[in-house]
Amino acid sequence: MAWQGIIITGASSGIGEALARELAAPGVTLGLVGRNAERLGSVAEAVAAAGAIVRQGLFDIRDADALRSFVNDFAAAAPLDLVVANAGILDGRTPDGDIETAAAARNLLDTNLLASIETLHAALPHMRTRRTGQILLVTSQAGLAPLPDAPAYSASKAGLISYGLAMREAMREEGVRINVVCPGYVTSGMTAVHQGPHPFKISAQAAARKIIAGMEADKGLFGFPFTLFLGARCAIAAPAWIRRLVMNGMRFRVARYDGQKPL
């Protein structure tokens, strides 16, 4: 599948960066959105060296006006074929054992859920007009198997899974494809602050390749690795004592960080 105009949020590190590098090629225009100027610039240089045209958006993904302006300007200059709503943060139980605050939960929901929905809707009018396009929502297996050490994170990803699958059906007859991916543990700034087990962790590059394959196959909901994804999908139907037993071996803390690396 040939995507010529691509926007990726959270493009300065992790899965977003890896997707940008994998998708960069001559004839491709990449819109890279992130908050860290140095890291975003480094990714932009790398994809430009691969032959892609680069447009950078340096802003907080919660800034809806900046987001819509960037998407509209991009769509005016290049066909908007693919949008990857990948930007997100992790928060939860602190290293000293305290659970997340209400303020932390609100900030996380604004970033992971509401900003991703805003990203989808910023792109949608351009795709509906052309009756073609694809939107990927990057969620997490925590949205299927809620984590007691990260309630708001789990809720944000569960909400995004439901929203994405509902919108997939809503847009099905209009030519807009919406996909939802639930990665497991992937090497990134987020897992760097996740102080706990990382079973079956893979590199961001390997994750990007799996995600691209899933998008090319137009899978509605997909995830990896298979063992964890299958377990997560079954978790909600499992008795509470089984979920508790499994989760006890997965408990973790979240180090303080700046959205890119531990402080």
Backbone as CSV, one residue per row, in Angstrom:
resi,resn,N_x,N_y,N_z,CA_x,CA_y,CA_z,C_x,C_y,C_z
1,MET,0.851,-1.199,0.000,0.000,0.000,0.000,0.882,1.241,0.000
2,ALA,0.598,2.160,-0.918,1.447,3.342,-1.057,0.795,4.535,-0.366
3,TRP,1.425,4.994,0.704,0.986,6.211,1.388,1.956,7.322,0.986
4,GLN,1.447,8.373,0.372,2.319,9.460,-0.062,2.341,10.620,0.920
5,GLY,1.231,10.871,1.585,1.153,11.935,2.574,0.817,11.353,3.936
6,ILE,1.751,11.484,4.886,1.627,10.804,6.177,1.897,11.786,7.309
7,ILE,1.026,11.814,8.304,1.259,12.566,9.539,1.402,11.582,10.683
8,ILE,2.428,11.789,11.494,2.662,10.939,12.673,2.813,11.841,13.891
9,THR,1.971,11.651,14.891,2.149,12.375,16.147,3.024,11.539,17.085
10,GLY,3.673,12.219,18.023,4.624,11.514,18.879,5.765,10.954,18.070
11,ALA,6.244,11.750,17.079,7.218,11.254,16.110,8.657,11.414,16.551
12,SER,8.895,11.985,17.719,10.275,12.274,18.112,10.965,11.119,18.834
13,SER,10.239,10.033,19.102,10.864,8.902,19.782,9.983,7.669,19.653
14,GLY,10.503,6.529,20.098,9.736,5.299,20.200,9.088,4.847,18.903
15,ILE,7.857,4.393,19.002,7.136,3.865,17.844,6.973,4.925,16.763
16,GLY,6.677,6.161,17.162,6.487,7.224,16.179,7.731,7.453,15.347
17,GLU,8.874,7.536,16.000,10.137,7.710,15.278,10.401,6.525,14.365
18,ALA,10.196,5.311,14.885,10.469,4.111,14.093,9.561,4.044,12.866
19,LEU,8.304,4.423,13.020,7.397,4.433,11.866,7.849,5.457,10.827
20,ALA,8.270,6.624,11.292,8.744,7.652,10.362,9.934,7.142,9.559
21,ARG,10.853,6.490,10.216,12.045,5.982,9.528,11.681,4.867,8.548
22,GLU,10.741,4.003,8.927,10.339,2.900,8.053,9.571,3.386,6.830
23,LEU,8.781,4.444,6.985,7.912,4.911,5.912,8.566,5.956,5.009
24,ALA,9.700,6.483,5.430,10.383,7.516,4.650,10.902,6.946,3.331
25,ALA,10.618,7.684,2.253,11.075,7.260,0.929,10.875,8.417,-0.037
26,PRO,11.559,8.406,-1.169,11.318,9.441,-2.174,9.851,9.462,-2.596
27,GLY,9.288,10.653,-2.731,7.888,10.775,-3.109,6.926,10.801,-1.947
28,VAL,7.444,10.573,-0.740,6.616,10.590,0.474,6.792,11.921,1.193
29,THR,5.680,12.509,1.625,5.724,13.697,2.478,5.329,13.283,3.886
30,LEU,6.202,13.553,4.832,5.991,13.153,6.226,5.767,14.377,7.100
31,GLY,4.647,14.411,7.802,4.386,15.443,8.798,4.704,14.880,10.171
32,LEU,5.735,15.393,10.799,6.199,14.871,12.086,5.813,15.836,13.195
33,VAL,5.071,15.339,14.170,4.595,16.165,15.274,5.235,15.693,16.573
34,GLY,5.763,16.630,17.348,6.360,16.300,18.632,6.605,17.549,19.451
35,ARG,7.097,17.367,20.675,7.348,18.498,21.582,8.816,18.811,21.757
36,ASN,9.679,17.822,21.536,11.106,17.988,21.774,11.793,18.405,20.476
37,ALA,12.212,19.676,20.394,12.753,20.223,19.150,13.992,19.477,18.689
38,GLU,14.878,19.157,19.610,16.132,18.502,19.241,15.880,17.112,18.664
39,ARG,15.055,16.332,19.363,14.794,14.967,18.905,13.972,14.968,17.615
40,LEU,12.997,15.864,17.535,12.180,15.926,16.329,13.031,16.327,15.127
41,GLY,13.946,17.268,15.353,14.840,17.680,14.280,15.735,16.553,13.819
42,SER,16.169,15.726,14.749,17.025,14.593,14.404,16.277,13.579,13.548
43,VAL,15.025,13.316,13.915,14.209,12.387,13.119,13.955,12.982,11.735
44,ALA,13.672,14.280,11.689,13.418,14.947,10.410,14.628,14.828,9.489
45,GLU,15.814,15.002,10.029,17.034,14.886,9.223,17.180,13.476,8.661
46,ALA,16.861,12.479,9.484,17.013,11.090,9.055,16.036,10.742,7.936
47,VAL,14.786,11.163,8.053,13.809,10.812,7.017,14.038,11.628,5.746
48,ALA,14.544,12.848,5.900,14.887,13.640,4.720,16.043,12.993,3.967
49,ALA,16.994,12.427,4.707,18.121,11.738,4.078,17.658,10.513,3.296
50,ALA,16.509,9.956,3.690,15.947,8.802,2.974,15.136,9.232,1.756
51,GLY,15.031,10.543,1.539,14.361,11.043,0.351,12.994,11.633,0.565
52,ALA,12.493,11.607,1.810,11.152,12.126,2.081,11.164,13.644,2.218
53,ILE,10.034,14.262,1.896,9.809,15.671,2.186,9.268,15.756,3.609
54,VAL,9.789,16.674,4.397,9.432,16.720,5.819,8.768,18.039,6.171
55,ARG,7.682,17.943,6.942,7.040,19.103,7.548,6.982,18.841,9.051
56,GLN,7.555,19.739,9.846,7.616,19.540,11.295,6.530,20.352,12.011
57,GLY,5.930,19.728,13.007,4.972,20.409,13.867,5.454,20.325,15.300
58,LEU,5.989,21.426,15.810,6.534,21.444,17.163,5.501,22.080,18.099
59,PHE,4.682,21.264,18.734,3.664,21.765,19.659,3.164,20.620,20.545
60,ASP,2.525,20.993,21.626,1.909,20.022,22.524,0.651,19.489,21.847
61,ILE,0.507,18.177,21.807,-0.607,17.557,21.103,-1.958,17.968,21.686
62,ARG,-1.970,18.487,22.916,-3.223,18.946,23.525,-3.669,20.308,22.995
63,ASP,-2.820,20.967,22.224,-3.160,22.255,21.634,-3.979,21.999,20.364
64,ALA,-5.296,21.970,20.510,-6.174,21.584,19.407,-6.075,22.549,18.230
65,ASP,-5.927,23.832,18.498,-5.823,24.812,17.419,-4.556,24.581,16.591
66,ALA,-3.445,24.364,17.277,-2.184,24.104,16.575,-2.266,22.808,15.778
67,LEU,-2.901,21.808,16.340,-3.042,20.520,15.670,-3.862,20.659,14.391
68,ARG,-5.033,21.289,14.502,-5.882,21.448,13.318,-5.192,22.282,12.241
69,SER,-4.494,23.338,12.657,-3.789,24.181,11.705,-2.714,23.383,10.968
70,PHE,-1.978,22.568,11.704,-0.917,21.767,11.085,-1.505,20.784,10.081
71,VAL,-2.571,20.089,10.469,-3.194,19.105,9.575,-3.759,19.784,8.330
72,ASN,-4.426,20.903,8.516,-5.011,21.612,7.374,-3.932,22.106,6.401
73,ASP,-2.848,22.658,6.952,-1.756,23.135,6.102,-1.102,21.976,5.352
74,PHE,-0.946,20.854,6.048,-0.350,19.674,5.417,-1.231,19.201,4.261
75,ALA,-2.544,19.078,4.532,-3.473,18.572,3.518,-3.583,19.502,2.321
76,ALA,-3.288,20.779,2.520,-3.304,21.728,1.401,-2.088,21.557,0.502
77,ALA,-1.037,20.961,1.050,0.214,20.817,0.298,0.439,19.410,-0.245
78,ALA,-0.205,18.407,0.366,0.014,17.022,-0.032,-1.246,16.207,0.252
79,PRO,-1.480,15.136,-0.497,-2.636,14.283,-0.207,-2.466,13.638,1.168
80,LEU,-3.512,13.681,1.973,-3.431,13.123,3.321,-3.906,11.670,3.267
81,ASP,-2.949,10.768,3.148,-3.269,9.351,2.980,-3.327,8.588,4.299
82,LEU,-2.460,8.973,5.238,-2.340,8.219,6.487,-2.050,9.162,7.639
83,VAL,-2.779,8.986,8.731,-2.501,9.717,9.972,-2.327,8.694,11.090
84,VAL,-1.223,8.795,11.799,-0.935,7.908,12.930,-1.041,8.723,14.213
85,ALA,-2.079,8.455,15.003,-2.254,9.114,16.300,-1.513,8.283,17.340
86,ASN,-0.282,8.657,17.568,0.626,7.863,18.393,1.049,8.565,19.682
87,ALA,0.936,9.894,19.738,1.425,10.632,20.914,0.736,10.147,22.184
88,GLY,1.521,9.954,23.222,0.949,9.517,24.490,1.974,9.555,25.604
89,ILE,1.473,9.497,26.825,2.323,9.508,28.014,1.891,8.404,28.962
90,LEU,2.757,8.098,29.904,2.463,7.112,30.937,2.546,7.785,32.298
91,ASP,1.564,7.520,33.139,1.628,7.944,34.533,0.970,6.849,35.361
92,GLY,1.140,6.930,36.675,0.568,5.898,37.529,1.183,5.927,38.907
93,ARG,1.316,4.756,39.499,1.831,4.667,40.859,3.279,5.144,40.912
94,THR,3.558,6.013,41.846,4.880,6.619,41.944,5.881,5.657,42.583
95,PRO,7.176,5.922,42.464,8.177,5.036,43.047,8.003,4.814,44.548
96,ASP,7.408,5.796,45.271,7.208,5.605,46.711,5.893,4.909,47.024
97,GLY,5.151,4.496,46.009,3.948,3.685,46.219,2.630,4.424,46.161
98,ASP,2.647,5.741,46.015,1.392,6.490,45.946,0.722,6.283,44.594
99,ILE,-0.625,6.194,44.612,-1.379,6.061,43.373,-1.454,7.426,42.699
100,GLU,-1.780,7.449,41.437,-1.852,8.696,40.673,-2.870,9.664,41.277
101,THR,-2.644,10.936,41.083,-3.574,11.962,41.548,-4.649,12.208,40.492
102,ALA,-5.701,12.902,40.893,-6.753,13.256,39.945,-6.205,14.168,38.852
103,ALA,-5.315,15.086,39.233,-4.731,15.998,38.245,-3.894,15.230,37.227
104,ALA,-3.127,14.245,37.687,-2.316,13.431,36.781,-3.211,12.632,35.848
105,ALA,-4.310,12.111,36.390,-5.242,11.336,35.573,-5.873,12.207,34.496
106,ARG,-6.238,13.432,34.859,-6.858,14.345,33.886,-5.869,14.694,32.781
107,ASN,-4.628,14.970,33.147,-3.601,15.303,32.161,-3.376,14.139,31.208
108,LEU,-3.364,12.927,31.754,-3.133,11.753,30.922,-4.297,11.509,29.966
109,LEU,-5.522,11.649,30.452,-6.688,11.464,29.585,-6.742,12.521,28.497
110,ASP,-6.375,13.756,28.836,-6.328,14.821,27.833,-5.337,14.492,26.724
111,THR,-4.190,13.927,27.112,-3.125,13.645,26.152,-3.399,12.385,25.347
112,ASN,-3.680,11.290,26.038,-3.781,9.992,25.371,-5.103,9.764,24.653
113,LEU,-6.189,10.248,25.244,-7.516,9.978,24.683,-8.056,11.156,23.879
114,LEU,-8.229,12.291,24.532,-8.893,13.414,23.869,-8.062,13.978,22.717
115,ALA,-6.754,14.075,22.899,-5.909,14.589,21.813,-5.871,13.617,20.637
116,SER,-5.936,12.321,20.902,-5.971,11.342,19.810,-7.286,11.442,19.042
117,ILE,-8.382,11.636,19.773,-9.672,11.831,19.110,-9.649,13.111,18.279
118,GLU,-9.037,14.166,18.824,-8.916,15.426,18.092,-8.083,15.229,16.825
119,THR,-7.039,14.426,16.905,-6.203,14.135,15.740,-7.021,13.456,14.655
120,LEU,-7.803,12.463,15.057,-8.664,11.759,14.099,-9.615,12.735,13.404
121,HIS,-10.247,13.595,14.180,-11.240,14.497,13.599,-10.615,15.632,12.795
122,ALA,-9.365,15.972,13.100,-8.676,16.962,12.277,-8.418,16.408,10.885
123,ALA,-8.142,15.118,10.791,-7.839,14.490,9.506,-9.086,14.088,8.736
124,LEU,-10.135,13.755,9.444,-11.306,13.125,8.830,-11.934,13.930,7.688
125,PRO,-12.149,15.237,7.823,-12.789,15.963,6.712,-12.025,15.859,5.399
126,HIS,-10.700,15.883,5.467,-9.880,15.793,4.255,-10.027,14.414,3.604
127,MET,-10.116,13.391,4.419,-10.239,12.032,3.891,-11.652,11.766,3.382
128,ARG,-12.647,12.279,4.063,-14.030,12.067,3.618,-14.284,12.758,2.282
129,THR,-13.678,13.910,2.096,-13.828,14.624,0.826,-13.263,13.804,-0.329
130,ARG,-12.118,13.189,-0.091,-11.470,12.379,-1.128,-11.996,10.949,-1.167
131,ARG,-12.761,10.558,-0.134,-13.288,9.200,0.030,-12.170,8.161,0.041
132,THR,-11.088,8.537,0.674,-9.971,7.618,0.848,-9.084,8.138,1.967
133,GLY,-8.364,7.231,2.597,-7.449,7.605,3.675,-7.476,6.576,4.774
134,GLN,-6.496,6.665,5.650,-6.351,5.683,6.719,-5.881,6.384,7.985
135,ILE,-6.459,6.000,9.113,-6.094,6.565,10.414,-5.772,5.416,11.356
136,LEU,-4.602,5.477,11.958,-4.196,4.464,12.934,-4.187,5.070,14.325
137,LEU,-4.858,4.416,15.254,-4.837,4.811,16.660,-3.937,3.840,17.414
138,VAL,-2.876,4.362,18.006,-1.945,3.524,18.764,-2.415,3.487,20.211
139,THR,-2.848,2.335,20.651,-3.365,2.175,22.008,-2.408,1.283,22.806
140,SER,-2.925,0.378,23.592,-2.083,-0.477,24.428,-2.915,-1.658,24.902
141,GLN,-2.243,-2.736,25.215,-2.949,-3.886,25.777,-3.507,-3.577,27.164
142,ALA,-3.041,-2.493,27.773,-3.623,-2.058,29.049,-5.078,-1.643,28.872
143,GLY,-5.476,-1.297,27.649,-6.863,-0.965,27.382,-7.767,-2.178,27.379
144,LEU,-7.182,-3.359,27.261,-7.943,-4.606,27.298,-7.835,-5.285,28.660
145,ALA,-6.686,-5.120,29.299,-6.436,-5.709,30.620,-5.957,-4.584,31.540
146,PRO,-6.872,-3.898,32.232,-6.532,-2.713,33.022,-5.456,-2.983,34.074
147,LEU,-4.540,-2.026,34.196,-3.406,-2.158,35.112,-3.696,-1.437,36.425
148,PRO,-3.639,-2.122,37.555,-3.927,-1.465,38.832,-2.931,-0.370,39.198
149,ASP,-1.762,-0.383,38.597,-0.766,0.655,38.875,-0.840,1.818,37.886
150,ALA,-1.760,1.746,36.931,-1.919,2.837,35.949,-3.385,2.921,35.516
151,PRO,-4.274,3.316,36.430,-5.711,3.332,36.095,-6.068,4.280,34.963
152,ALA,-5.577,5.502,35.004,-5.945,6.466,33.959,-5.338,6.066,32.612
153,TYR,-4.128,5.574,32.624,-3.516,5.099,31.385,-4.368,3.991,30.780
154,SER,-4.771,3.034,31.614,-5.617,1.937,31.145,-6.931,2.467,30.590
155,ALA,-7.539,3.421,31.308,-8.816,3.987,30.869,-8.674,4.731,29.552
156,SER,-7.578,5.470,29.400,-7.372,6.230,28.161,-7.258,5.293,26.962
157,LYS,-6.579,4.187,27.144,-6.394,3.256,26.036,-7.662,2.442,25.777
158,ALA,-8.395,2.104,26.831,-9.680,1.409,26.637,-10.657,2.298,25.880
159,GLY,-10.704,3.569,26.253,-11.580,4.507,25.565,-11.203,4.668,24.109
160,LEU,-9.905,4.706,23.828,-9.452,4.891,22.460,-9.735,3.650,21.608
161,ILE,-9.606,2.474,22.204,-9.954,1.246,21.481,-11.429,1.273,21.084
162,SER,-12.298,1.579,22.037,-13.739,1.615,21.750,-14.077,2.675,20.718
163,TYR,-13.485,3.852,20.879,-13.767,4.941,19.948,-13.300,4.567,18.536
164,GLY,-12.116,4.013,18.444,-11.573,3.662,17.143,-12.388,2.599,16.433
165,LEU,-12.797,1.566,17.153,-13.573,0.499,16.528,-14.954,0.992,16.113
166,ALA,-15.547,1.859,16.930,-16.841,2.428,16.567,-16.723,3.306,15.324
167,MET,-15.673,4.130,15.285,-15.471,5.004,14.133,-15.109,4.211,12.884
168,ARG,-14.455,3.095,13.053,-14.140,2.246,11.896,-15.420,1.838,11.177
169,GLU,-16.416,1.420,11.958,-17.683,1.027,11.351,-18.437,2.239,10.814
170,ALA,-18.357,3.361,11.529,-19.057,4.566,11.092,-18.529,5.074,9.754
171,MET,-17.237,4.892,9.512,-16.597,5.419,8.305,-16.421,4.379,7.208
172,ARG,-16.828,3.160,7.462,-16.538,2.048,6.551,-17.047,2.302,5.132
173,GLU,-18.235,2.875,4.994,-18.811,3.075,3.664,-18.358,4.377,3.012
174,GLU,-17.535,5.150,3.717,-17.056,6.417,3.157,-15.622,6.333,2.645
175,GLY,-15.061,5.138,2.678,-13.727,4.942,2.125,-12.581,5.241,3.074
176,VAL,-12.891,5.600,4.332,-11.847,5.904,5.318,-11.643,4.683,6.206
177,ARG,-10.431,4.193,6.227,-10.111,3.013,7.020,-9.512,3.441,8.362
178,ILE,-10.029,2.888,9.433,-9.515,3.195,10.776,-9.057,1.903,11.420
179,ASN,-7.830,1.912,11.912,-7.231,0.734,12.530,-6.807,1.052,13.950
180,VAL,-6.855,0.043,14.797,-6.474,0.193,16.207,-5.422,-0.862,16.527
181,VAL,-4.268,-0.430,16.996,-3.208,-1.370,17.356,-2.964,-1.315,18.854
182,CYS,-2.725,-2.490,19.438,-2.451,-2.626,20.877,-1.074,-3.265,21.058
183,PRO,-0.018,-2.460,21.049,1.314,-3.038,21.247,1.502,-3.523,22.685
184,GLY,2.447,-4.453,22.827,2.904,-4.826,24.153,4.056,-3.913,24.545
185,TYR,5.074,-4.467,25.176,6.207,-3.653,25.622,7.162,-3.395,24.457
186,VAL,7.428,-2.131,24.228,8.287,-1.695,23.129,9.364,-0.772,23.692
187,THR,10.582,-0.946,23.269,11.674,-0.092,23.736,11.386,1.364,23.389
188,SER,11.283,2.212,24.400,10.923,3.620,24.197,11.162,4.381,25.491
189,GLY,10.939,5.690,25.433,11.017,6.491,26.639,9.986,6.063,27.664
190,MET,8.847,5.558,27.186,7.797,5.140,28.097,8.203,3.905,28.897
191,THR,8.763,2.905,28.233,9.183,1.721,28.980,10.406,2.017,29.843
192,ALA,11.156,3.061,29.504,12.310,3.428,30.323,11.896,3.874,31.715
193,VAL,10.695,4.426,31.852,10.237,4.885,33.167,9.296,3.885,33.821
194,HIS,8.986,2.806,33.128,8.143,1.737,33.658,9.024,0.817,34.482
195,GLN,8.986,0.981,35.783,9.861,0.233,36.679,9.189,-1.071,37.106
196,GLY,9.328,-2.074,36.247,8.708,-3.370,36.497,9.037,-4.314,35.351
197,PRO,8.398,-5.492,35.314,8.676,-6.461,34.252,8.274,-5.945,32.879
198,HIS,9.036,-6.346,31.860,8.741,-6.011,30.465,8.744,-7.300,29.637
199,PRO,7.808,-8.205,29.866,7.842,-9.489,29.145,7.675,-9.307,27.639
200,PHE,8.464,-10.062,26.901,8.395,-10.097,25.432,8.656,-8.728,24.797
201,LYS,9.414,-7.871,25.451,9.674,-6.537,24.895,10.418,-6.645,23.573
202,ILE,10.019,-5.816,22.608,10.667,-5.797,21.309,11.162,-4.385,20.999
203,SER,11.968,-4.263,19.983,12.483,-2.957,19.595,11.389,-2.137,18.921
204,ALA,11.567,-0.827,18.916,10.611,0.053,18.246,10.589,-0.238,16.748
205,GLN,11.739,-0.570,16.170,11.795,-0.875,14.742,10.970,-2.117,14.425
206,ALA,11.096,-3.168,15.245,10.304,-4.384,15.030,8.812,-4.091,15.188
207,ALA,8.480,-3.254,16.170,7.080,-2.885,16.372,6.536,-2.135,15.169
208,ALA,7.337,-1.214,14.634,6.897,-0.432,13.475,6.595,-1.341,12.298
209,ARG,7.411,-2.331,12.077,7.188,-3.240,10.952,5.910,-4.064,11.139
210,LYS,5.641,-4.480,12.359,4.402,-5.208,12.632,3.189,-4.292,12.433
211,ILE,3.324,-3.046,12.837,2.221,-2.096,12.688,1.942,-1.820,11.216
212,ILE,2.978,-1.631,10.437,2.803,-1.385,9.006,2.117,-2.575,8.340
213,ALA,2.517,-3.786,8.714,1.885,-4.989,8.153,0.404,-5.036,8.517
214,GLY,0.076,-4.670,9.763,-1.320,-4.665,10.188,-2.141,-3.634,9.445
215,MET,-1.555,-2.462,9.203,-2.264,-1.432,8.440,-2.453,-1.854,6.996
216,GLU,-1.435,-2.447,6.403,-1.542,-2.892,5.010,-2.630,-3.942,4.853
217,ALA,-2.811,-4.771,5.886,-3.875,-5.787,5.863,-5.220,-5.219,6.302
218,ASP,-5.237,-3.935,6.686,-6.441,-3.251,7.152,-7.125,-4.012,8.288
219,LYS,-6.348,-4.402,9.285,-6.906,-5.078,10.455,-7.591,-4.051,11.358
220,GLY,-8.789,-4.375,11.805,-9.516,-3.453,12.664,-8.849,-3.287,14.015
221,LEU,-8.594,-4.401,14.691,-7.929,-4.416,15.992,-6.846,-5.476,15.936
222,PHE,-5.619,-5.078,16.217,-4.531,-6.055,16.205,-3.506,-5.667,17.258
223,GLY,-2.670,-6.624,17.618,-1.667,-6.369,18.650,-0.559,-7.395,18.605
224,PHE,0.437,-7.162,19.400,1.603,-8.041,19.460,2.311,-7.803,20.776
225,PRO,3.092,-8.791,21.266,3.225,-10.145,20.738,1.933,-10.945,20.922
226,PHE,1.789,-12.000,20.149,0.522,-12.736,20.109,0.109,-13.253,21.484
227,THR,1.062,-13.803,22.237,0.730,-14.396,23.541,0.120,-13.360,24.478
228,LEU,0.757,-12.195,24.592,0.233,-11.152,25.477,-1.082,-10.590,24.956
229,PHE,-1.185,-10.402,23.645,-2.400,-9.841,23.060,-3.589,-10.769,23.277
230,LEU,-3.384,-12.050,23.086,-4.455,-13.020,23.310,-4.865,-13.022,24.776
231,GLY,-3.872,-12.997,25.686,-4.167,-12.961,27.112,-4.939,-11.716,27.503
232,ALA,-4.546,-10.577,26.924,-5.234,-9.319,27.227,-6.672,-9.345,26.745
233,ARG,-6.907,-9.911,25.577,-8.265,-9.970,25.038,-9.159,-10.881,25.876
234,CYS,-8.570,-11.866,26.507,-9.352,-12.793,27.339,-9.520,-12.275,28.768
235,ALA,-8.722,-11.279,29.156,-8.659,-10.856,30.554,-9.994,-10.369,31.094
236,ILE,-10.731,-9.610,30.304,-11.955,-9.004,30.800,-13.000,-10.057,31.138
237,ALA,-12.916,-11.235,30.488,-13.885,-12.300,30.740,-13.423,-13.251,31.840
238,ALA,-12.169,-13.111,32.269,-11.633,-14.014,33.287,-12.150,-13.642,34.675
239,PRO,-12.280,-14.610,35.583,-12.667,-14.300,36.961,-11.668,-13.343,37.607
240,ALA,-12.145,-12.537,38.548,-11.300,-11.527,39.175,-10.060,-12.138,39.818
241,TRP,-10.192,-13.319,40.404,-9.047,-13.896,41.104,-7.941,-14.299,40.119
242,ILE,-8.326,-14.689,38.893,-7.315,-15.025,37.896,-6.607,-13.752,37.427
243,ARG,-7.384,-12.690,37.159,-6.761,-11.429,36.763,-5.815,-10.921,37.841
244,ARG,-6.240,-11.039,39.100,-5.416,-10.555,40.208,-4.120,-11.359,40.296
245,LEU,-4.222,-12.666,40.105,-3.048,-13.530,40.174,-2.036,-13.155,39.094
246,VAL,-2.531,-12.933,37.875,-1.643,-12.571,36.768,-1.051,-11.187,36.995
247,MET,-1.890,-10.233,37.382,-1.429,-8.856,37.546,-0.431,-8.704,38.682
248,ASN,-0.506,-9.544,39.682,0.443,-9.453,40.798,1.875,-9.660,40.329
249,GLY,2.044,-10.393,39.242,3.386,-10.592,38.706,3.809,-9.506,37.737
250,MET,2.919,-8.514,37.537,3.189,-7.454,36.567,3.173,-6.076,37.213
251,ARG,3.216,-6.022,38.539,3.125,-4.729,39.214,4.344,-3.870,38.891
252,PHE,4.149,-2.547,38.897,5.238,-1.652,38.517,5.056,-0.292,39.157
253,ARG,6.063,0.547,38.996,6.033,1.937,39.407,6.409,2.774,38.187
254,VAL,6.067,4.060,38.225,6.379,4.954,37.110,7.319,6.043,37.607
255,ALA,8.528,6.064,37.078,9.484,7.102,37.442,9.025,8.442,36.900
256,ARG,9.426,9.519,37.552,9.106,10.850,37.017,9.903,11.059,35.745
257,TYR,9.283,11.639,34.732,9.983,11.875,33.476,9.380,13.056,32.744
258,ASP,10.060,13.490,31.689,9.655,14.704,30.968,8.912,14.400,29.676
259,GLY,8.410,13.173,29.539,7.755,12.756,28.312,8.701,12.092,27.331
260,GLN,9.996,12.154,27.589,10.992,11.551,26.728,11.927,10.614,27.485
261,LYS,12.285,10.985,28.724,13.274,10.199,29.450,13.084,10.433,30.949
262,PRO,13.597,9.500,31.779,13.489,9.673,33.231,14.200,10.948,33.682
263,LEU,13.655,11.592,34.703,14.287,12.773,35.262,15.362,12.362,36.276
